[in-house]
């Protein structure tokens, strides 16, 4: 199974951060289904201050391109993404229209 780690920042506002976390305690069932349908087997999001880290374990069928295409065609995912945009801010070095930025692994203990 492949693993990906991604980063994103939240807006620096304690009330917005609390609301973002509350939304993630009650993720809509349609969003969970879209994640599973994409071949994402496990997903975790961690936060330190305003920085978020997402860790995804994916099946061999997963592709970022296919997930993006499916998300663009899914009205529920689009509503969720629009809602989350109220809390998120793009990393300063991220390409335009990129929220989550793929991280490079620099160490692995084996």
C-alpha positions in Angstrom: 0.0 0.0 0.0 1.2 3.5 -0.9 1.3 6.3 1.6 1.1 10.1 0.9 1.6 13.0 3.3 0.2 16.4 2.4 0.2 19.9 4.1 -2.1 22.8 4.2 -2.6 25.9 6.5 -5.6 27.1 8.3 -6.5 30.8 8.7 -4.9 32.1 11.9 -8.1 32.5 13.9 -8.9 30.4 16.9 -12.7 30.5 16.2 -12.2 29.4 12.6 -9.8 26.6 13.7 -12.3 25.4 16.3 -15.1 25.4 13.6 -12.8 23.5 11.2 -12.1 20.8 13.8 -15.8 20.6 14.6 -16.7 19.9 10.9 -14.1 17.2 10.9 -15.7 15.5 13.9 -18.8 15.2 11.7 -17.6 14.7 8.2 -20.6 14.3 5.8 -21.2 10.6 4.8 -21.0 11.6 1.1 -17.5 12.9 1.7 -16.4 9.7 3.5 -17.9 7.7 0.6 -16.0 9.8 -2.0 -12.8 9.2 -0.1 -13.3 5.5 0.0 -14.5 5.3 -3.6 -11.2 6.9 -4.7 -9.2 4.1 -3.2 -8.1 5.9 0.0 -8.0 3.1 2.6 -6.9 5.3 5.6 -6.8 9.0 6.1 -5.7 11.0 9.1 -5.3 14.8 9.6 -3.1 16.3 12.3 -2.8 19.9 13.3 0.0 22.0 15.0 -0.9 25.7 15.3 -2.3 26.5 11.8 -0.5 23.8 9.9 -2.4 20.7 8.9 -0.8 17.4 7.9 -2.8 14.7 6.1 -1.6 11.1 5.9 -3.3 8.9 3.4 -2.8 5.2 2.8 -4.1 4.3 -0.7 -4.8 1.2 -2.7 -3.1 0.4 -6.0 -6.1 1.9 -7.9 -5.7 5.4 -6.3 -4.7 8.3 -8.5 -4.7 12.0 -7.6 -5.9 12.8 -11.1 -8.9 10.4 -10.9 -9.8 11.7 -7.4 -9.7 15.4 -8.7 -11.9 14.5 -11.6 -14.4 12.7 -9.5 -14.5 15.5 -6.9 -15.1 18.1 -9.6 -18.2 16.1 -10.8 -19.6 15.5 -7.3 -21.9 18.3 -6.0 -21.5 17.2 -2.3 -17.7 17.3 -2.5 -17.9 20.7 -4.1 -20.1 22.0 -1.3 -17.7 20.5 1.3 -14.7 22.1 -0.5 -16.4 25.5 -0.7 -17.2 25.2 3.0 -13.7 24.2 4.0 -12.3 27.1 1.9 -13.6 29.4 4.6 -11.1 28.0 7.0 -8.1 27.1 4.8 -5.4 29.2 3.3 -3.0 28.2 0.6 0.6 27.6 1.4 2.6 30.6 0.2 4.8 28.4 -2.1 1.9 26.3 -3.5 0.9 26.6 -7.1 -2.3 28.5 -7.8 -5.5 26.6 -7.1 -3.6 24.1 -5.0 -4.8 23.4 -1.4 -3.1 20.4 -0.1 0.6 20.2 -1.1 2.3 16.8 -1.4 5.2 16.4 1.0 8.5 14.7 0.3 9.6 12.0 2.7 13.1 12.7 3.9 13.6 9.9 6.4 12.2 6.5 7.2 13.3 4.3 10.1 13.6 0.7 9.0 
